Amino acid sequence: MEVARFEDIQAEFMRRAQQAVYCSVATIDLHNRPRSRIMHVIWDGPTGWVITRPGSPKTRHLAQNPHASLAYIGDPQRPMYIESVAAWEDEATEEQRIWDLHRSTPPPLGFDPAPHYGTTRHPLFGLLRFRPWRIELAELGQASLIWRPRSAAPASAAGGREAETGVNSLPQQGLADRLGRDPGRAEKGA
C-alpha cells in the first residue's frame, strides 16, 4: 500500500532501524555484480547517513553507479528495504552536524565517533548520504507500506544521474585531498 507522506511511516521506520541497528547495504561493483556489506546507518528523517572509510571499494562502486539498496532485518517477519541514491558529503558544516547527530542520538543507533576518528578531519573519516527513492516496510502476511518522495525517479545507471536525481555520484574532491590519493582506488574492505 502506497503512503503519501514519510511522516505516515516515520515512527515504524525508526522503530525498525533502532531494533536492527545494522543493515545490509548493497552496491554494484565494477563488473555489474551486487556487493553487500553491513553498515551502521543513522537516520535524519528519510535521509540516511553513515560514517565510513572513503577509500574502500564502495567508493569506486558508487562512482560508477550511485544506487544502494539497504535491508534491515531485525525481525525477519517485518523487514525494511530502502532503495536509494548515495553520495559523499564533505561540506564541513554538514559533517559536523551529522557527527553531532551520531553523538546525540540515543544508543544503540547513536554512538560517539570520537574514539574512532577524533574529528571529522581524520583521513579515514568519510560521510556517505543515502537519499531514498523508495522505502518499503514489509510484514509477513500483510500488504507492505511503500513510500516514495514525490520527486523520486530512479536514476539510470547508464548516465545522466546528476540531472535525474539532483545528486552528484562522484566522490567529493575534499575527500581526495584529505586522503592525499585517489579515493576511488580499489582497496580491501567494505
VEXDREN-365382 format. One record per residue (C-alpha): z, y, x. Coordinates in steps of 0.001 Angstrom, whole numbers, plus 500000, padded with zeros to 6 digits. Layout:
<torlos>
ZYX
...
</torlos>
This chain:
<torlos>
500000500000500000
498975503364501436
501590506104501649
500610509763501813
503345511213503992
505043509916507142
508336511041505603
507832508318502953
508294505625505632
510211507529508333
513692506114507610
512470502489507595
510202503169510591
513149504468512622
515402501620511441
512895499046512700
512352500871516016
516130501162516502
516627497469515663
513961496208518086
514291498944520772
511464497442522864
507910496948521695
504794495247522968
502138497776523997
498563496537524371
495752498389526117
492213497335527015
491704496548530699
488661497413532812
486932494184531726
487497494935527997
490300492367527690
493612493114525973
496637493545528243
500199493712526890
503475494865528342
506961495550526979
507940499215526779
510859501329525569
509229503951523356
511257506756521792
510029508469518614
509899512150517761
508748511927514155
505474509999514168
504830510678517877
505934508068520400
506954508844523980
507581506556526924
508714507336530448
506615505134532680
505041504861536112
501830506907536201
500251504770538947
500371501486537034
497293499598535762
497752501068532273
496680504418533754
493222503024534514
493092501203531176
493875504373529224
491433506451531276
488685504063530166
489917503602526581
492842505697525280
493703503338522424
497018501480522466
498452499044519943
502243498815519637
504115495986517913
507827495922517080
509191492517516118
512968492960515859
512780490938512646
509773488568512620
509607488808508830
509445492616508984
507225493607511934
505898497105512530
502490497912514029
501332501263515405
497686501878516305
497466504968518471
495688507122520977
497654507574524202
497588510498526631
499596511561529660
501731514669529292
502508516766532370
503486520130530898
506931520811532406
508489522222529228
507388519226527174
508510516776529870
511975518369529836
512100518347526014
511356514614525893
513767513937528780
516451515684526682
515368513717523598
515965510478525519
519443511682526510
520424512975523045
519166510001521003
521982507505520439
521698504124522174
520153501651522102
516959503679521530
518110506645523595
519219506499527243
519790508762530222
516712508668532506
518536510456535374
519835507289537099
516236506043537374
514329509260538114
516783512044538908
514463514675537404
511082514949535717
509575515874539118
510247512399540549
506934510901541854
507320507785539676
508096509771536505
505239509841534029
505333510719530356
502958508946528012
502440510106524421
501317507844521560
499710509613518594
499334507097515763
496216506924513655
497740504056511644
501303502789511130
501974499572509225
505369498389508046
504817494741507148
507118492395505262
506578488698504659
505546488105501029
505191491840500287
502426494390500494
502512496345503758
503243500051503750
500485501849505659
500468505491506735
497576507338508314
497639511013509270
495134512993507255
493030513733510333
493173510129511549
489837508747512573
490000506158515340
488018507298518339
485104505310519619
485713503549522918
482144504475523901
482769508179524430
483421511351522530
487132510512522469
488419514011523014
486120515508520401
487004512844517843
490752512697518422
491667516015519981
493393514057522758
492385514132526401
492378510497527508
492188511151531239
495294511239533423
496538514781533937
495835516426537297
499528517223537722
500313513513537917
497762513021540693
499227515982542557
502735514595542208
501661511162543421
499537512531546220
496847509981545360
494599508777542566
496907507806539639
494148505566538297
494121503290541346
494927499706540385
498419498595541357
500615495699540426
502909496274537447
502681497438533848
</torlos>
